[in-house]
């Protein structure tokens, strides 16, 4: 698989993301499909608009087609927020920041069963594997955060609380917050109707 190196640049008076990779017609075709994508002779690379959803978008477009090096465009988190655990990493896609939730209690059997039901519902309804991983990872974090409450005891105040007490203090992105809200909304819309 070819590697695409992404880097934030200021080009033509705009914030852009340059994408450098060896010539590959299929990767070029995918890149051209991104709205606002252009070729720069001076940078000798393709570049796309550098908006806040770009990491998520690139991860979806190039999943299984190329290796993305997003290190130059990922937000930099404080050292204490960069604790990686194998379980945390396994459940999230390229667009999600990883912050250790080891300070939270472990999931109970009921919560684990709820997450497994949610995973099966997503798979049966043919959600992409990356979405299944992201949503179940987000729900795991959410249920650990609200513990000792069980899923059926939670309400919208708990979602507000996780934003105020976990997402914002840890410097997690707007994209992470949206993924969390989407996962919680889908979980309660389908598992606890």
Residue, then its C-alpha position, 0 to 999 in steps of 0.5 A: x500500500x502506498x503512503x500519503x503524507x499530509x501536511x498543513x500549508x498556507x497556499x494561495x492565501x488559504x489554509x490547505x492540506x498538502x498530500x504527497x504520494x508516489x504517482x498512483x492513478x486511483x489515489x489521484x482519482x480519489x483526491x480529485x473527488x474531494x471538493x476544492x482539491x487542486x494540484x500545485x506546481x510550486x509545491x509539487x503536490x495535490x492540496x485540499x481545503x484544511x477544514x476541521x473535518x479533514x482528518x475524518x474525511x481522509x480516513x474514510x476516503x483512503x481506508x484500505x487504499x493507502x496508509x495515511x501519515x496524518x502526524x503533521x495535521x493531528x492536534x497536539x495534546x498535552x503529554x498527560x493526555x497522550x497515554x495510549x492503551x491497547x484497548x483504547x486504540x483498538x476501538x477508535x478510527x484515525x479521526x479520534x484522539x486517544x485519551x486514557x480513560x483508565x481513571x474510570x471504573x471498568x465496565x460492568x457485565x450489563x454495560x458490556x452486554x449493551x455495547x455488544x448488542x449495539x455492535x451487533x445492531x450496527x453490523x446487521x445494519x451494515x455500518x462500515x467497520x470503522x464506524x462500528x469501532x468508533x461508535x462502540x469505543x465512544x459508548x464504552x468511554x461514555x458508559x465508563x464515565x457515567x458509571x456506576x449508573x447503568x445505560x438505562x438510567x442515563x439522560x441528556x444531562x450525562x452527555x452534557x456532563x461528559x462534554x464539560x468534564x471529560x472532552x473539553x478539559x482533555x482538549x479533545x476536538x470538536x470532531x471527537x465531541x460530534x462522534x461521541x454525541x452521534x454514538x450516544x444518540x444512535x445507541x439510545x435511539x436503537x438499543x434503549x428506545 
